Amino acid sequence: MAKKKTYLLVIVAVVVVLFVSLIVLAKVLITPERVRETVLPLAEESLGRTVDLENIDISLFSGISLQNMAVHKKDGAGEFVAADKVVLRYSLWALLRLKVEVDEIALVRPRLEIIRNEDGSFNFSDLIAEEEETKSSEKGGGAGSGAAKTGGGAPIDLHISKVSIEDGQLLFIDRSAKPEAKHQVSQFNLQANNVSLTEKFPLELSATWNGNDLGLSGQVDAAGMGADVEAFFNRIKVHLAGGMSDDGKVKGTLSLPKTDFEKIYASIPKEYDPGVRDFGIAGNIAFDAAIDDDMASLKQLQTTLNGQTLTMTAEVKNLYDIPTADFKMKGDMINIEKLLPSTAESAEKNGTGKKGKKEQVAKANTEEVGPFDIPVAMTGAIDIGKLLYNGIPVNDLAIKISLKKNVFRLDSLMAAFAGGKIQKNATVDLGVKGLKYATAIDIKGIQGGELVKMLKPDLAGSFEGVAGGEMNFSGAGTITETAKKKLTGQGTLRLADGKLQSIPTLDSIAVLLGVPELKTVDIDNGDINFTVKDGKVNI
């Protein structure tokens, strides 16, 4: 027994001596100077670029620290990628237990410049080409057959106490774009604690892109390949949550809390501003959306435009093939004039003033539009309680539309107007050049007195009668001359119980001629039939 203890003590002593000797040897051999002299030439030879490294601090037990590291551009003029400081702190004892425990990964002022040249190549294309050649060579020689196999093995037990990026910068210049595009990300800061592949961990990120502030804050779930974060872009904030399953199915939600349009206008980058501010629309918008594998839904969108509220829901199925969408929109009262540009100045600015409109029409009339191939199918319904335009009300407006195989259909339009009803349907074939279209209109019980009162209030009470009729039109072409030639149609207009009275002109004639009966003119019931062909109307 005593001999066994003696042997054991000797073995332990030898191990301790060897371990201490290893530490001393590492301290002596692994010096910053030796590492720089060995690693830098290898790195430069591998990359084919100049590599700078001001200082390196290596500890066998705790990690490595690099200071003022830079990889230069291929021509040597400036830095391609650089950092003031790179830190990796780990636990050697955890590694010996087959656990990857990292105390800290830090990048201080990392900088990266990416350039896409006019021919489409990048300023790092040479690095990728060399890497692909190396892989091809290894594959051809049978190398790599002894690589570590991870399939079916135990998952990596990884834990990183802290990951940080401080004041990062990214410059992307696209010389292939016309005009040349430049995107700059600066003040990039990232902080993540207790990073794990099996548990959720907190993440905060902020940056500036071309002068615009952006960032996010929340929880990341690496195991579920998902996140639950609050994100912002300038003054717009949204909430995103979701992830991806092992079979690649995506599930998540996106919500925008009530946000003023003024904040949205202020958040749009100047170079991408479509000029919507010029429409003078004030109000707010909020929505909740979701995606579940191949289906997306807009659960609720509510917007207030200049005091008028609209709500909308939508659903899109079969996202990865031919999407099928369905939407519903509702509103109690909409005044169209409040949604239009308020000044001629804004109209002129957007090219819809007299001069701009003439130029647009001239340009539009030079070539037929289409054909269009729209890879979606759609159905929709719009219900508006009361629609106003120029003070003329249209009540109980109900519209149903659909789009399938490049054919747009106004399946039905129904509305109450001037005491009567209007019904309409239409089709537009978008799949042919110049488009093909057809429409049918049915008018019933329009009260002439109500119509005159709305259109010409000063002549209210001057006309009575009930109007109705049916009309059908069809045609093709978007150039004015072509559309006139191909437009055909027919219809019947009816008038019953018509009467003209209290019209100043008739009153004057009646007095002048001494015929008081002319002050009131009865109009017999009758029909007006018409046809349209070759741009002409025949009655």
C-alpha positions as CSV (number, residue, x, y, z in Angstrom):
1,M,0.0,0.0,0.0
2,A,2.8,2.4,0.9
3,K,4.6,1.7,-2.4
4,K,1.4,2.5,-4.3
5,K,1.1,5.8,-2.5
6,T,4.7,6.6,-3.3
7,Y,4.2,5.8,-7.0
8,L,1.1,8.0,-7.1
9,L,2.9,10.9,-5.4
10,V,5.7,10.5,-7.9
11,I,3.3,10.5,-10.9
12,V,1.5,13.6,-9.5
13,A,4.8,15.4,-8.9
14,V,5.9,14.6,-12.5
15,V,2.7,15.9,-13.9
16,V,2.9,19.1,-11.9
17,V,6.6,19.6,-13.0
18,L,5.6,19.0,-16.6
19,F,2.7,21.4,-16.4
20,V,4.8,24.1,-14.7
21,S,7.6,23.5,-17.3
22,L,4.9,23.8,-20.1
23,I,3.9,27.2,-18.6
24,V,7.4,28.4,-18.4
25,L,8.2,27.2,-21.9
26,A,5.1,28.9,-23.3
27,K,6.1,32.1,-21.6
28,V,9.6,31.9,-23.1
29,L,8.7,30.7,-26.6
30,I,5.3,32.3,-27.2
31,T,6.4,36.0,-27.0
32,P,4.7,38.8,-29.0
33,E,7.8,39.2,-31.1
34,R,8.0,35.6,-32.0
35,V,4.3,35.4,-32.8
36,R,4.5,38.5,-35.0
37,E,7.7,37.2,-36.8
38,T,5.9,33.9,-37.5
39,V,2.3,34.7,-38.0
40,L,2.5,38.0,-40.1
41,P,4.5,36.5,-43.0
42,L,2.2,33.5,-43.1
43,A,-0.9,35.8,-43.1
44,E,0.5,38.1,-45.8
45,E,1.5,35.1,-48.0
46,S,-2.0,33.6,-47.5
47,L,-3.9,36.8,-48.2
48,G,-1.6,38.3,-50.8
49,R,-1.9,41.6,-48.9
50,T,0.1,43.6,-46.4
51,V,-0.9,42.9,-42.8
52,D,-0.1,45.3,-39.9
53,L,-0.1,44.3,-36.2
54,E,1.3,46.8,-33.6
55,N,1.1,44.5,-30.6
56,I,-0.1,41.1,-29.5
57,D,-0.6,39.8,-26.0
58,I,-1.0,36.0,-25.6
59,S,-1.8,34.1,-22.5
60,L,-2.1,30.3,-22.6
61,F,-4.7,30.4,-19.8
62,S,-6.7,33.5,-20.5
63,G,-6.6,34.4,-24.2
64,I,-5.3,36.7,-26.8
65,S,-5.4,40.5,-27.5
66,L,-4.4,42.2,-30.7
67,Q,-3.8,46.0,-31.0
68,N,-4.0,48.1,-34.1
69,M,-4.4,45.2,-36.6
70,A,-5.0,46.0,-40.3
71,V,-5.2,44.1,-43.6
72,H,-4.5,46.5,-46.4
73,K,-6.2,46.8,-49.8
74,K,-4.7,44.7,-52.7
75,D,-2.9,47.8,-54.1
76,G,-1.7,48.7,-50.6
77,A,-3.5,52.1,-50.7
78,G,-5.4,52.2,-47.5
79,E,-7.0,49.7,-45.2
80,F,-9.5,47.0,-46.3
81,V,-10.3,45.7,-42.8
82,A,-8.8,47.0,-39.5
83,A,-9.5,47.3,-35.8
84,D,-7.9,49.2,-32.9
85,K,-8.3,46.2,-30.6
86,V,-9.4,42.6,-30.8
87,V,-9.8,40.7,-27.6
88,L,-10.6,37.0,-26.9
89,R,-10.7,35.9,-23.3
90,Y,-11.4,32.2,-22.6
91,S,-11.2,29.6,-19.8
92,L,-8.6,26.9,-20.4
93,W,-9.9,24.7,-17.6
94,A,-13.4,24.7,-19.3
95,L,-11.8,23.6,-22.6
96,L,-10.1,20.7,-20.8
97,R,-13.7,19.7,-19.7
98,L,-14.8,19.9,-23.4
99,K,-16.7,23.2,-22.7
100,V,-16.3,26.4,-24.6
101,E,-16.5,29.2,-22.0
102,V,-15.5,32.6,-23.3
103,D,-15.2,35.4,-20.9
104,E,-15.1,38.1,-23.6
105,I,-15.0,38.8,-27.3
106,A,-14.5,42.4,-28.1
107,L,-13.8,44.6,-31.1
108,V,-12.9,48.2,-30.7
109,R,-13.3,50.5,-33.7
110,P,-13.5,47.7,-36.3
111,R,-13.5,49.1,-39.8
112,L,-14.4,47.5,-43.2
113,E,-14.5,49.0,-46.6
114,I,-16.2,47.1,-49.4
115,I,-16.2,48.3,-53.0
116,R,-18.1,46.9,-56.0
117,N,-16.3,47.8,-59.2
118,E,-18.0,48.7,-62.5
119,D,-17.5,45.2,-63.8
120,G,-19.3,43.7,-60.8
121,S,-16.3,42.4,-59.0
122,F,-15.5,43.4,-55.4
123,N,-12.3,44.5,-53.7
124,F,-12.2,41.2,-51.9
125,S,-12.9,39.0,-55.0
126,D,-9.2,38.0,-55.1
127,L,-9.5,36.6,-51.6
128,I,-12.5,34.5,-52.5
129,A,-10.9,33.2,-55.7
130,E,-7.8,32.1,-53.8
131,E,-9.9,30.3,-51.2
132,E,-12.0,28.5,-53.8
133,E,-8.8,27.4,-55.6
134,T,-7.5,26.1,-52.3
135,K,-10.7,24.1,-51.6
136,S,-10.7,22.7,-55.1
137,S,-7.1,21.6,-54.8
138,E,-7.8,19.9,-51.4
139,K,-10.8,18.2,-52.8
140,G,-9.0,16.9,-55.9
141,G,-6.2,15.5,-53.8
142,G,-8.5,13.8,-51.4
143,A,-7.5,16.1,-48.6
144,G,-10.2,16.8,-46.0
145,S,-11.3,13.2,-45.6
146,G,-10.0,13.3,-42.1
147,A,-11.9,16.4,-41.1
148,A,-13.8,16.3,-37.9
149,K,-17.3,15.0,-38.2
150,T,-19.9,16.8,-36.3
151,G,-23.0,15.0,-37.6
152,G,-24.5,12.9,-34.9
153,G,-22.0,14.2,-32.3
154,A,-22.7,16.0,-29.1
155,P,-23.7,19.7,-29.5
156,I,-21.1,22.3,-28.7
157,D,-21.4,23.5,-25.1
158,L,-20.8,27.2,-25.8
159,H,-21.1,30.1,-23.4
160,I,-19.8,33.6,-23.9
161,S,-20.1,36.0,-21.0
162,K,-19.8,39.1,-23.1
163,V,-19.6,40.1,-26.8
164,S,-19.1,43.7,-27.7
165,I,-18.4,45.8,-30.7
166,E,-17.5,49.5,-30.1
167,D,-17.7,52.2,-32.6
168,G,-17.7,50.0,-35.7
169,Q,-17.6,51.4,-39.2
170,L,-18.6,49.9,-42.6
171,L,-18.3,51.7,-45.9
172,F,-19.9,50.3,-49.1
173,I,-19.3,51.9,-52.4
174,D,-21.1,50.6,-55.5
175,R,-19.4,51.9,-58.6
176,S,-21.5,49.7,-60.8
177,A,-24.6,51.7,-59.9
178,K,-25.6,54.8,-61.9
179,P,-25.1,57.1,-60.3
180,E,-22.5,55.7,-57.9
181,A,-24.0,54.7,-54.6
182,K,-22.4,55.1,-51.2
183,H,-23.6,53.6,-48.0
184,Q,-21.9,54.3,-44.7
185,V,-22.6,52.6,-41.4
186,S,-20.9,54.3,-38.4
187,Q,-21.1,54.3,-34.6
188,F,-22.0,50.6,-34.8
189,N,-22.2,49.4,-31.2
190,L,-23.3,45.9,-30.1
191,Q,-23.6,44.4,-26.6
192,A,-24.6,40.8,-25.9
193,N,-24.3,39.0,-22.5
194,N,-24.4,35.3,-21.6
195,V,-24.4,34.2,-25.2
196,S,-25.5,30.6,-25.5
197,L,-26.5,28.2,-28.3
198,T,-29.2,26.7,-26.0
199,E,-30.6,29.6,-24.0
200,K,-32.0,33.0,-24.8
201,F,-29.7,36.0,-24.2
202,P,-30.0,39.8,-24.3
203,L,-28.8,41.8,-27.3
204,E,-28.5,45.6,-27.9
205,L,-27.4,47.1,-31.1
206,S,-27.3,50.7,-32.4
207,A,-25.8,52.3,-35.5
208,T,-26.0,55.2,-37.9
209,W,-26.6,54.6,-41.6
210,N,-26.1,57.5,-44.0
211,G,-27.1,59.8,-41.2
212,N,-30.1,57.8,-40.1
213,D,-30.3,56.3,-36.6
214,L,-31.2,52.6,-36.3
215,G,-31.0,49.8,-33.7
216,L,-32.7,47.1,-31.7
217,S,-32.9,45.8,-28.2
218,G,-34.3,42.5,-26.9
219,Q,-33.8,38.7,-26.6
220,V,-32.1,36.4,-29.1
221,D,-32.9,32.6,-29.1
222,A,-30.1,30.8,-31.0
223,A,-31.7,27.4,-30.4
224,G,-35.0,28.5,-31.9
225,M,-33.3,30.6,-34.5
226,G,-35.4,33.5,-33.5
227,A,-35.7,36.8,-31.5
228,D,-38.0,39.0,-29.6
229,V,-36.9,42.6,-30.1
230,E,-37.9,46.3,-30.3
231,A,-36.4,47.9,-33.4
232,F,-36.2,51.5,-34.4
233,F,-35.3,53.5,-37.5
234,N,-35.1,57.2,-36.8
235,R,-38.4,58.0,-35.1
236,I,-40.2,54.8,-36.2
237,K,-40.4,51.9,-33.7
238,V,-41.6,48.4,-34.3
239,H,-41.8,45.1,-32.4
240,L,-40.6,41.9,-34.0
241,A,-40.9,38.4,-32.6
242,G,-40.5,34.9,-34.0
243,G,-38.1,32.3,-35.2
244,M,-37.5,29.4,-37.6
245,S,-38.2,25.7,-36.8
246,D,-35.8,22.8,-37.6
247,D,-37.7,22.1,-40.9
248,G,-37.2,25.7,-42.1
249,K,-40.7,27.0,-41.3
250,V,-40.8,30.7,-40.3
251,K,-43.2,32.0,-37.7
252,G,-43.3,35.5,-36.3
253,T,-45.1,38.8,-35.7
254,L,-44.5,42.4,-36.6
255,S,-46.4,45.3,-34.9
256,L,-46.3,49.1,-35.3
257,P,-47.8,51.0,-32.4
258,K,-49.9,54.1,-33.2
259,T,-47.4,56.4,-35.0
260,D,-48.0,59.9,-36.3
261,F,-47.4,60.4,-40.0
262,E,-45.2,63.4,-39.1
263,K,-42.8,60.9,-37.4
264,I,-42.9,58.7,-40.5
265,Y,-42.2,61.6,-42.8
266,A,-39.3,62.8,-40.7
267,S,-37.9,59.2,-40.7
268,I,-37.8,58.8,-44.5
269,P,-34.2,59.3,-45.8
270,K,-34.1,62.3,-48.2
271,E,-32.8,60.2,-51.1
272,Y,-35.8,57.9,-50.8
273,D,-38.5,60.5,-50.1
274,P,-41.4,59.9,-52.5
275,G,-42.8,63.4,-51.7
276,V,-45.8,62.1,-49.7
277,R,-45.5,65.0,-47.3
278,D,-46.7,67.3,-50.1
279,F,-50.1,65.7,-50.0
280,G,-50.7,67.3,-46.7
281,I,-52.0,64.2,-45.0
282,A,-51.9,64.2,-41.3
283,G,-52.9,61.5,-38.9
284,N,-51.5,58.2,-37.6
285,I,-51.2,54.5,-38.4
286,A,-50.9,51.3,-36.4
287,F,-50.9,47.6,-37.4
288,D,-50.3,44.1,-36.3
289,A,-49.0,41.5,-38.9
290,A,-47.9,37.9,-38.7
291,I,-46.3,35.2,-40.7
292,D,-46.7,31.4,-40.3
293,D,-44.7,29.4,-42.8
294,D,-46.3,30.1,-46.2
295,M,-49.1,32.3,-44.9
296,A,-48.9,36.0,-43.9
297,S,-51.6,38.1,-42.3
298,L,-52.3,41.7,-41.5
299,K,-54.4,41.2,-38.4
300,Q,-55.3,44.8,-38.0
301,L,-54.3,48.0,-39.7
302,Q,-55.9,51.3,-38.6
303,T,-55.1,54.6,-40.0
304,T,-56.5,58.1,-39.5
305,L,-56.0,60.4,-42.6
306,N,-56.9,64.0,-42.0
307,G,-59.5,63.0,-39.4
308,Q,-60.9,60.1,-41.4
309,T,-60.4,56.5,-40.1
310,L,-59.9,53.4,-42.2
311,T,-59.4,49.9,-41.0
312,M,-58.0,47.0,-43.0
313,T,-57.3,43.3,-42.6
314,A,-55.5,41.0,-45.1
315,E,-54.3,37.5,-45.5
316,V,-51.8,36.1,-48.0
317,K,-51.5,32.3,-48.6
318,N,-49.1,30.2,-50.6
319,L,-46.2,32.6,-50.2
320,Y,-43.6,30.4,-51.9
321,D,-45.6,29.6,-55.0
322,I,-48.3,31.8,-56.5
323,P,-49.4,33.9,-53.6
324,T,-53.2,34.4,-53.0
325,A,-54.2,37.5,-51.2
326,D,-57.5,38.6,-49.7
327,F,-58.2,42.0,-48.0
328,K,-61.1,43.8,-46.4
329,M,-61.2,47.6,-45.9
330,K,-63.8,49.6,-44.1
331,G,-64.5,53.2,-43.3
332,D,-67.5,55.2,-41.9
333,M,-67.0,58.4,-43.9
334,I,-64.4,59.4,-46.4
335,N,-64.1,62.9,-47.9
336,I,-61.9,62.5,-51.0
337,E,-61.0,66.2,-51.2
338,K,-59.3,65.9,-47.8
339,L,-57.0,63.2,-49.2
340,L,-56.0,65.2,-52.3
341,P,-53.1,67.7,-52.5
342,S,-54.2,70.9,-50.9
343,T,-52.4,73.4,-53.2
344,A,-51.6,73.8,-56.9
345,E,-48.0,74.3,-55.8
346,S,-47.8,70.8,-54.4
347,A,-49.5,69.4,-57.5
348,E,-47.0,71.2,-59.7
349,K,-44.1,69.9,-57.6
350,N,-45.3,66.3,-58.1
351,G,-45.8,66.8,-61.8
352,T,-49.6,66.9,-61.6
353,G,-50.0,70.6,-62.3
354,K,-51.1,71.8,-65.7
355,K,-47.6,71.8,-67.2
356,G,-46.6,68.5,-65.5
357,K,-49.9,66.9,-66.5
358,K,-49.5,67.8,-70.1
359,E,-46.0,66.4,-70.2
360,Q,-47.2,63.2,-68.5
361,V,-50.1,62.8,-70.9
362,A,-47.8,63.4,-73.9
363,K,-45.4,60.8,-72.7
364,A,-48.1,58.3,-71.8
365,N,-49.6,58.5,-75.3
366,T,-46.5,57.5,-77.2
367,E,-46.7,53.7,-76.5
368,E,-49.3,51.2,-75.4
369,V,-48.7,49.8,-71.9
370,G,-48.4,46.2,-71.0
371,P,-48.6,43.3,-71.2
372,F,-48.2,42.6,-67.5
373,D,-47.5,39.2,-65.8
374,I,-48.6,39.5,-62.2
375,P,-47.6,36.3,-60.3
376,V,-50.3,36.8,-57.6
377,A,-54.0,36.2,-57.2
378,M,-56.2,38.6,-55.1
379,T,-59.6,39.2,-53.8
380,G,-60.8,42.2,-51.9
381,A,-63.8,44.0,-50.4
382,I,-64.1,47.8,-49.7
383,D,-67.1,49.1,-47.6
384,I,-67.5,52.9,-47.1
385,G,-70.5,54.2,-45.2
386,K,-70.4,57.6,-46.9
387,L,-68.1,58.9,-49.6
388,L,-68.0,62.7,-50.3
389,Y,-66.5,64.5,-53.3
390,N,-67.2,68.1,-54.1
391,G,-69.9,67.9,-51.5
392,I,-71.7,65.2,-53.5
393,P,-72.5,62.2,-51.2
394,V,-72.4,58.5,-52.2
395,N,-73.8,56.3,-49.5
396,D,-73.3,52.6,-48.7
397,L,-70.5,52.1,-51.1
398,A,-69.6,48.4,-51.5
399,I,-66.8,47.2,-53.8
400,K,-65.6,43.7,-54.5
401,I,-62.5,43.2,-56.7
402,S,-60.4,40.2,-57.8
403,L,-57.2,39.5,-59.8
404,K,-56.4,36.2,-61.3
405,K,-54.2,35.1,-64.2
406,N,-53.5,38.8,-65.1
407,V,-57.2,39.7,-65.3
408,F,-58.5,42.3,-62.9
409,R,-62.2,42.3,-62.2
410,L,-64.4,44.8,-60.5
411,D,-66.8,42.1,-59.6
412,S,-69.3,44.5,-58.2
413,L,-69.7,48.2,-57.2
414,M,-72.9,49.1,-55.5
415,A,-73.9,52.5,-54.0
416,A,-76.8,54.7,-53.1
417,F,-76.8,58.0,-55.0
418,A,-79.4,60.8,-55.3
419,G,-82.2,58.7,-54.0
420,G,-81.4,55.8,-56.3
421,K,-78.9,53.0,-56.8
422,I,-75.9,52.5,-59.0
423,Q,-74.4,49.0,-59.9
424,K,-71.3,48.4,-61.9
425,N,-68.9,45.7,-62.9
426,A,-65.8,45.7,-65.1
427,T,-62.9,43.6,-66.3
428,V,-59.4,44.6,-67.4
429,D,-57.1,42.1,-69.1
430,L,-53.6,43.1,-68.1
431,G,-52.0,40.3,-70.0
432,V,-52.2,41.9,-73.4
433,K,-50.4,44.9,-74.9
434,G,-52.6,48.0,-74.6
435,L,-55.0,46.2,-72.2
436,K,-58.5,45.1,-73.0
437,Y,-61.5,46.3,-70.9
438,A,-65.2,46.1,-70.5
439,T,-67.8,47.5,-68.1
440,A,-71.5,47.4,-67.4
441,I,-73.4,50.1,-65.5
442,D,-77.0,49.8,-64.2
443,I,-78.7,52.9,-62.8
444,K,-82.1,52.8,-61.0
445,G,-84.3,55.3,-59.4
446,I,-82.1,58.4,-59.5
447,Q,-84.1,61.3,-58.3
448,G,-83.6,64.2,-60.7
449,G,-84.5,66.8,-58.1
450,E,-81.9,65.4,-55.7
451,L,-79.3,65.3,-58.5
452,V,-79.8,68.9,-59.5
453,K,-79.7,70.0,-55.9
454,M,-76.3,68.3,-55.4
455,L,-74.8,69.5,-58.7
456,K,-76.4,73.0,-59.0
457,P,-77.7,74.1,-55.6
458,D,-79.0,77.4,-57.0
459,L,-81.4,75.5,-59.3
460,A,-82.8,73.3,-56.5
461,G,-86.4,72.5,-57.1
462,S,-86.2,73.3,-60.8
463,F,-86.3,69.7,-62.0
464,E,-88.2,66.6,-61.1
465,G,-88.1,63.1,-62.5
466,V,-86.8,59.7,-62.0
467,A,-83.8,58.5,-64.2
468,G,-82.4,55.1,-64.9
469,G,-80.7,53.0,-67.5
470,E,-78.2,50.4,-68.6
471,M,-74.9,50.9,-70.3
472,N,-72.3,48.5,-71.6
473,F,-68.8,49.5,-73.0
474,S,-65.8,47.6,-74.2
475,G,-62.5,48.5,-75.8
476,A,-58.8,48.2,-75.9
477,G,-55.7,50.4,-76.0
478,T,-54.2,53.0,-73.7
479,I,-53.2,55.5,-76.5
480,T,-56.0,58.0,-76.9
481,E,-56.5,57.5,-80.7
482,T,-56.4,53.7,-80.4
483,A,-58.9,53.8,-77.5
484,K,-61.3,56.0,-79.4
485,K,-61.3,53.7,-82.4
486,K,-61.7,50.5,-80.4
487,L,-64.3,51.7,-77.9
488,T,-67.7,50.2,-78.5
489,G,-70.9,50.3,-76.4
490,Q,-74.6,50.6,-76.2
491,G,-77.1,51.7,-73.7
492,T,-80.5,53.0,-72.7
493,L,-81.3,56.0,-70.6
494,R,-84.8,56.4,-69.1
495,L,-86.7,59.3,-67.7
496,A,-90.1,59.2,-66.0
497,D,-92.3,61.9,-64.5
498,G,-90.0,64.7,-65.7
499,K,-90.8,68.3,-65.0
500,L,-88.9,71.6,-65.5
501,Q,-90.0,74.5,-63.3
502,S,-88.8,77.6,-61.5
503,I,-86.0,78.2,-64.0
504,P,-85.2,81.9,-64.5
505,T,-84.8,81.6,-68.3
506,L,-88.2,79.8,-68.7
507,D,-89.9,82.3,-66.4
508,S,-88.5,85.2,-68.5
509,I,-89.7,83.6,-71.7
510,A,-93.1,82.9,-70.3
511,V,-93.5,86.6,-69.2
512,L,-92.2,87.9,-72.5
513,L,-94.6,85.7,-74.6
514,G,-97.4,86.0,-72.1
515,V,-97.7,82.3,-71.9
516,P,-97.6,81.4,-68.2
517,E,-97.8,77.7,-69.0
518,L,-94.1,77.8,-70.1
519,K,-93.1,78.3,-66.5
520,T,-93.6,74.6,-66.0
521,V,-92.7,72.1,-68.7
522,D,-93.8,68.5,-68.4
523,I,-91.5,65.9,-70.0
524,D,-93.1,62.7,-71.2
525,N,-91.8,59.4,-70.1
526,G,-89.3,58.1,-72.6
527,D,-86.1,56.2,-73.5
528,I,-82.9,57.4,-75.1
529,N,-81.0,54.6,-76.9
530,F,-77.5,55.1,-78.0
531,T,-74.5,53.2,-79.5
532,V,-70.8,53.9,-79.5
533,K,-68.6,52.9,-82.4
534,D,-65.4,54.2,-84.0
535,G,-65.3,57.0,-81.5
536,K,-68.7,58.3,-82.4
537,V,-71.9,58.3,-80.3
538,N,-75.2,57.6,-82.3
539,I,-78.5,58.4,-80.5
